């Protein structure tokens, strides 16, 4: 190296030093961020645009693409760099509901509270017909099934002993009468189902099918608190770190499964001329829960007819009139749905604020941009994406120095299985087992996806030192009710997009929030609208994310990882019925897993801290070949 070149490099390094030296301390930046968010917040305007103007935003739909085009244009207007859409292969058509009208026309007139089930066909114009209630035999519920989980991504916590006691005796005098005993479901054979379908064959042609009994929603005497107590937050929990390691594959159920029964009944209804299928939402106060892909209308073993989810109260009135009074009820329904082949290619939105001397290292924040279709997807999860964009916007507007590049990502495909973030992680980073160069350059990813509450806790994939590094900034918000940051070592995906990073062995930061009415009212429901956003908490969340981004971007070292020798294993491949390939196309995106047949050694918890260069690649014992003599 020449002496002149040495002087040139030294001079360049000295030019960087003043900017680094001038980086304000965290308390000063915290004050600036709070003031800026108070006087010039753009968060609620962005939320309004994304929900009121562009919602709902179902993956692959024109609504989502329009919202993404808006996000790209606006981030460019605000001065973000490298703003673009990144494609991934959804491999299913897009879908959107354009018109929906449902009314009872006799013996009474009533507009009905309904939503179309996504990826089901329309009626090809208005149809009118009598209601026919069918109640196909159903198998016993699978082991561990209950009302609390809310399906994929459900975050409902079980009731406390005190709440259970209140449910059992809600304060009436004398105590309420015991519930009537119901018949327990028994395994359903093919002969049982064939006999039932034969018994209704002459009734379904030209009919509006009410599928299943009316759901008796119990009265809730234990209303959910909008905020969790400080005492409960003080109990450590890393519930955003992924699901526990999968246990042994469950024993296949006896007889037909519920999915097999539904598929056969759907085909029967189509073959025999039924017009529309209607399902009870099973939620109180007119809430409609809709979170079904309906097999993307591509499963030949379970075809779809036009399908609606109806509010529990409307379904109950018609069900009782039909089954108790035996009075014919006639409905008039029009459903206009459209499929979009171009929706097979879907996009994530990405934008950046370039760093300085460590610009090749990246700190990310984001949230999923897609939603379900019954409302406008405000709390799930326009909220999280808006907070991330606002956080970068605050740093940009204050011209805060940051050595590392800051990157925001708005994911698609989260509701169908975290597909957008899993695809992005695979494309850019790889995994701890097969890392790409960018794997060593990602510092951390911050994620908010639990409704409208501000962060009250956080989990970080990695050693305790990783949690301590994030806490350096988050501890500045004790006055806003933030509690603690805890490490997690789960590499299973589930619930939200931070786990896609955990799955790759990267530091995913998942924030935990107060429940508000997320699980009780808004999660995947017709109530998930702009009105359910609590502005003070959202603005506080943006400040908290911004300070964390700033802190990590200016730290001397990156967030530590689990060392290669103590890196937890990714999940084991599914086997048996859980691994059966669906009929029809599939999304070619999946989480990182151990090779089939590999049994990983035990790993310590917590893991040992290491810099990124010492955290990968990770290797596992080779699979044991089966004994040929067996």
N, C-alpha and C positions, 0 to 999 in steps of 0.2 A: 504494500500500500504506500503511495507517495505521501510526502510530508504535506503537500498542498491538499490532497484528498482528506488527510487526517484533520487539517484545519477546517476544511469545509464541513465535515461531519460534526466536529466540535461546535462550530458556529451555529449549525442547524439545531443541535441539541440545546444550546444556550437560548435560542429563540423560543423554544418550547417552555423552558423553565419559568419565565415570568407568568405565562398563562396558568401553569400548574400552581405556582406560588400564590397567585391571586384567587384561587378557588376558595370561596367563602366557607367558613365553618358551618356544620350542620345546623346549630341553633339560629344563625343568621339567615341561612337559606330557608329554614322552616318559617321564620317570620315573614320573609319575602313571599313565599308560596301562599301562605294564609292570606296575606294582604291582596295578592294578585287574584286569587280565586274569589275573594270577596267583592272586588271592584270590577272585574272583567271576565267573569266566568262565561264560557261558551257551552258548558256541559248540558244544560237543560234544553238549549236550542238544538244541539246535535241530537239529543234524545228525542225531541219532538219530530225532527226530520226523519230519523230512522224508524220511528214507530208510527206516527200519524200519517206521514206522507208515503213511506215505503214498506210498512208492515202489512200483512205478515211476510216473513222471509224464509219460506220453506226451501230446503236445499234443492237446487236445480230449477227453481221457479223463476219466472220473469221478475217477481217481486224482489227476490234476493239479488238478482243481477242488477236491477235498477238501484238498489241500496248500495251495492258495491261500487257502481259507477259514481254515485254521489260521494261516497267516502273518498275515492281516489281524487276526484276533482277538488274536494274541499281541503284535503290534506296538502295537495299541491298549492292551493291558494294560501294556506297558512305557512308555507315555506318549508314543508317537509321535503326530504330528498329521496330519490330512488323509490318513488311511490309507484306501485304496479300491482297487477293481479298475477297470481301464480296458480297454474292449472294443476288439477289432479283428476284421476279417473274414478268418477262415481259409478259409472256403468249402469245407471238406471235412468229412465226418462224423468224430466222435470214434470211438475204437475201444479195446476192452480185452479181454484174454484172462482168462477166469475159471477155466477148468479145462483141464488138459493131462495126458494119460497116454499113454505109449508104451512098449510092451513087445514083445520077441521071444518068440513062443510056441512056435516049432519051427524048426529041429531042436534048439535050445537055448532056455533061458529067461533073459531078461536085461532089467531095466529100462534104458531108453535115455535118454541125455543129450540133451535137445532143448529148443528154444524155438520158439514160434509166431512167424511173420513178421507184423509189424504190418500192419493193414488187409487181411488175408486172411480168408476166411470159415472157419467151423468145420465140423465133420463132421456136425452134427445128430444127435449120439449116437455110441456106439462103432461103429467099423468094423473089419473084419479082412480081410486079403487077402495074397496073395503079393507079394514084392518083384520088380519088373521094373526092371532097369537100362537106361536109355536114354542115349545119348551122341550127341546131334544134332551135325552138322557145325558147326564154329565158324570165324569169320573170323580173319585175323591180328590180333593186338592193335594198337590204334592207336599211332601214333608217340608216343614218350615214356612209354608205359605201363610201370609197374614195380611192385614189391612195396612200395616205401617210402612211397607217398603216403597210404594208408589212406582214400582217397576224400574226400568233402567234410569240410573241417575237419581233415584229417590234418596233424599237425605233425612227422612223422618226419624227422629229418635223415639224410642219406646217410652210409654208413660212411667212416671215414678210410682213407688208404692202408695204415696199419698193420693196421686191422681187415680190409681186403680181403685182405691177405697172410695173415692168420691164418685166414681162411675158406678160402682156397685150399690151405693146408697146416696143418691143425689140430694138428700135432705127432706124428702117427703115424709109424712107421718100418717099412717104407718109406712114402712118401706114398700117400694113398688112390688107389684106381683111378679113372680118369676116368669121369665120369657117362655113362650110356648115352645115345646120341643119340635124340632124339624126332622124330617127324614134324612138320614145320612146317605150320601151318594155311594153307590157301589160300582165296582168295575163294569164298564160297558163293553159288551161283546159286539162283533159285527152283526150278529143275528138280532141283538137288541136294537141297534140303530136301524137296520133294514126294516124291522117290524114297525118302528115308529114312523119312518118316512113313508111307508106304505099306507099308514093310517091317515096321513095328512095329504096324500097325493092329489086328491080331488078338490082340495080347498085353496091351493096356493096360486093357481093361475089367475092373473089379473089382480092380485092382492098386494096390499102393503103389509109386509111381514114385520110384526113385533117379535124380536128374537129374545126369548127368555122372560122370566118373571120380573115383575116390578121389584126394584131393590128397596127394601125397607131400611132407610138410613136412620140409624139410632140418634136420639137426641144427644147433643154434646153438652154435658154439664161441666166439662173441664176445658174452658176456652184457652187457647194457646196464648201465651204472653208474647207481646211484640218484641220484647228484649229478654235475653237470658240474664240471670243475676250475675253480679260480679263474682260471687262465690263459685258458680258453676264454670265460669270462664277460667277460674284459677286452677281448675283440675286439668292437668295436662292431657291433651288428646291430639293425635295427628290424623284426624279423620279425613284429611284431604290428601293422604299419601297413597291412595290406591286401596284395593280390596285385599283381604288376607289371601295367603297362598291357597290355591285350590286344593280341596281335599279329594278323596277317592270319588270316582264317578258314581252317581246314585244308581241304585238298582232300577232297571227299566220298569215302569208301571205295568200292572196287569191290565189287559184289555186295551181299548182305544184311548189315545190321549185326547185332551181337549182340542188341540190343534187339528188332529185327524178328524175329529167329529165336526168341527167347524168347516173344514175343507170339504168334507163329503156333503154336509148340509148346504153349503153355498152352491156347489155344483148341482145338487138336486133342485134347488130353488130356481137357478138359471134355466135348467133343462125343462122345468115345468112351468115356466112363464110368470114367475113372481116379478113384480114391478120394482120394488124398493125394499131394502132391509133397514130396520130401525132398531137401535140399541139404547138401552137406558144408561145415562151417564153415571148414575149411582152416587151423585154428590148433591148436597143440599143447596138451597137458596138459588136455584137456577144455574149453578156452576156446571159448565160442560168441560169435561176432561177429554182431550183428543191427542193421542200420542202414538198413532198407529201408522205403519208404512203399508199395511195391507198387502205385504209381499210385493210391493211396487207394481201390482197388477200383472206380474210376470210368472206366477207359480201355477202351472197347469193343474196341479193337484188341489189348489185352493183358489179357484177363480172368484172374481168379485162381481156382485151386482151393485147398482147404485146404493150407497150406504150412508145413513145419517146417525149421529149421536144426538139424542134428545134429552132435554132437561128432565130431571127426575120427577118433577111435579107434573109436567105435561104427560110424560109417559105413564105415570101412575093414574091420572084421571082417565085416560083412554083405556088402559089395561083393566081398570076396575069396571068401567062401563061395559066393556066387551065380555069380561069373564064372569062378573057377578050378575049383571042385568041381562046379559046375552042380547044387548042392543047392538045393531050393526053401526059401526062408526066409519064414516067415509072421509078420506083425506085427499087433498089436492096438493101435488108436489111438483116442483120444477127445479132441477139441478143441472147447472151448466158447468162442467169440468173440462179441462183441456190438458192433454199430455204434450210434452215438449222433448222430442228426441235430442235436441241440442243440449239438454240438461244433463246428459251423460258425462260431459266435461264440466267440472265445477271449479271454482276459484277461491283462494284465500286472498285477502287484501293485506299488503305489506307496505310500510313506510318507515323512513329512518331520519335521524338527526346525526350527522357524521361526527365522529370523535376526533381527537387530535393525535397525541403521540401513541395511543393504544387503539387507534381506529379499527384495527383488524380484529379486536375483541369486541363482543357484542353483549349488551344487556337488553333483554326483551320483556315486553309486557303485552297483554292482550286479553281477549275473551272471544267467545263464539258469537258470530254475527247472525247465524241462521236461527230460525224459530219454528215452532209448530204453527198450524194454520187457524186455530180457533179464535185468536186475538192478534195483537200486534207485537208480541214478544218483548215487552218492556223490561220486566224483572228477569226474564230468562231469554236472551241475556244481552239485550241492548244496553243494559246498565253496565255490565262489566267491560264491554268494548268501549263505551263512552268514557268511562273512567280512565282507561288506558290512553285513549286519544287525548283526553284533557290533560293527563299527567305530562305527556310529551309536549303538549301545547303550552303548558305553564313554563316548562324549562326553556322552550323556544322563545316565548314572549319576554321572559326575563333575561334572555341571553346568558344563561348560566353555563359556565364552562364544564365540559365533560370529556374526559380523556378517552373513554370507550364510546363506541357507537351505540346509540339508543335505537331500538327497533320496536315498532308496534305491529301486531298481527291480529287480524279479525278473521276468525276461522269459519268455515262452512262445514256441514256434515257432522257437527257435534251431536245433534239430537239423534242421528241414526247410528252412532257408534264411535264418536270422536275421530271420524275418518279424516277430516281436513288437517287436524294437527298431527295425527299419526303419519299421514302422507308427507307433511312438511318435514317432520323430524327425520323420516327415512331418507327423503331427498337431500337434505342439507347435512345432517349430522351422523347418520348411522347409529350404531349402538356401542356400548362399552366393549362388546365382543368383536365388532367389526366397525371401528370408528373411521369416519371420514375426517379430512383435515379440519373442517369447521367444528367437529366435536370438541376439539381442544381449545376453541376460541369462544364458545358460548359461555358467558359468565353465569347467567341465571335467567329464568323466565318467571314473571309474576302474573298471577291469574286470579280474577274475581268472577265468581259465578254462583252466588247463593242468594240472589235477590237484591233488595234495595238497601240493605244495611251496610254500615261502614265496617272495616276490618276490626274484629275484636281479638283475633288470634291468627296464627299462621303455622303451617307446616312446611318444612324444607327437606327435600330428598338429600340425604348425605349425613355426615357426621355432626356431632354437637357443635363443632366449630363453624359449620355452615349456618346453623341456626343463630349462633351468636353474632355472626357477621351481618345477617339480615336484621337482627334485633338492634344493632347499632343505630339504625335509622328509626325503626318502628318504636323503640322505647321513648322517642320524643313525643309520642302521642298518648302517654298515660292520662293526660288531662282530657282526652277524648274517649277514654275507656278501653284503649288497647291493652291487652294483657300480656301475652308471651308468644314466643316463637319456639317451636319444638321440632326436633329432627324426626324424620321417618325413613325407613329403609324398604318400604314396599315398592316393588317394580310392576305391580299389576295395574293395568289401566282400568278406569271406571269413574263415573261421576262427572269429571270435568277435564279440561285440556291440560292442566299442569301434570296430570298423571301420564300423558303421552311423553313428556320429557323425563319423568321419573323412570318410565319403562326403558328408556335408552341409557339410564345411568347418569342423567344430567340433573342439575339442581332446579327442579320445579318447585315454585313457591305457590302454595294454595292458601288463599285467605279464607278464614271462617268469619261468618257474619251473624248478627242477630236475625232471628227468623222472620220478624214482622208477620205478614200473612202469606209468606211464600208457599209453605207446604199446605196450609189450610185453604188458601183461596187461589193463588195466582199461578202456581207451577204447572205449565202445560194446559192452562185452562182459558176459557172465554173471558176471564177477568184480568188477564195479563196485559194491561194497558198502561198508558202514560200516567193515568191518574193514580196508579198504585206505586209510583216512584216517590220516595221520600227524599226531597232535594237536599236538606242539610247533611244527611249521611253520605249521599253520593258525592257532594262537594268535598267533604272531609276525606272520603276515600281517594279522590283524585290528588289531594295534597299529600296524603300518606304514600301513595304509589310514586308520586313525583320525587319526594325526598329519598325514597328507597332507591329509585333509579339513579338519582344524582350521587348518592353515597356509594353505591356499587361501582358506578362508572368512574369514580375518581379514586377508588381505593388502590393501594400499591399492588395488592395481590388479588387474584380472582377468588371467587367463592370456592373453598376446598371441596373435594369430592371424596367418595369412598375409595380407598386405595384398591388397586387391582387385586391384591391378595385378600381383601375383605369385602369386595363388591358383592352385594346380594345377588342371587340369581334371578333372571327373568322368570315369568310363569312357565309352568309345564304345559305342553300341548294338551288340548282336550282329547278325550277318547270316548268311545262308545257312541251313545245316541247324541251326546252334546257335540260330537265332531261330524255328524252326518252332514253331507253336502246338501244345501237346499236345492229344490227343484227350480230351475231358471237361473238367470245371470246373477253373479255376486259382485260385490265391490272388491277389487283386488288390492285391498289395503288391510293389513292386520298388524297387531302389536308384535314386538320382538318376543320370541319364546325360546326356551331351551330346545336343542335338537331332541327329536323323539328318542326315548330310551335312556336319556342321560339322567342320572341321579346326582344332583350337585352336592358337594360337601357342605357341612354346616358352616354358616358364616356368623361372626359375632354381631351382636346388637347392643350398643352402637358400633358402627364400623370405624375404621381408623382413617383419620384425615390425611389427604394427600393432594398435591397440586395436580392439575389436569394431566400433565405429562406422565404422572405415575399412577393414574387411575385406569388406563387402558393401554393395550387391549387385554381383555380378560378371556381366559380359556377355561373350558370345563372338561371333565373326564370324558373320554370317548364312550359312545353307547356300547353296551355289552351285547355281542351277537348271541342270538338264541342257540341253545345246545341242539345240534343236529340230531342227537340221539333221542330227543324228547318227542 
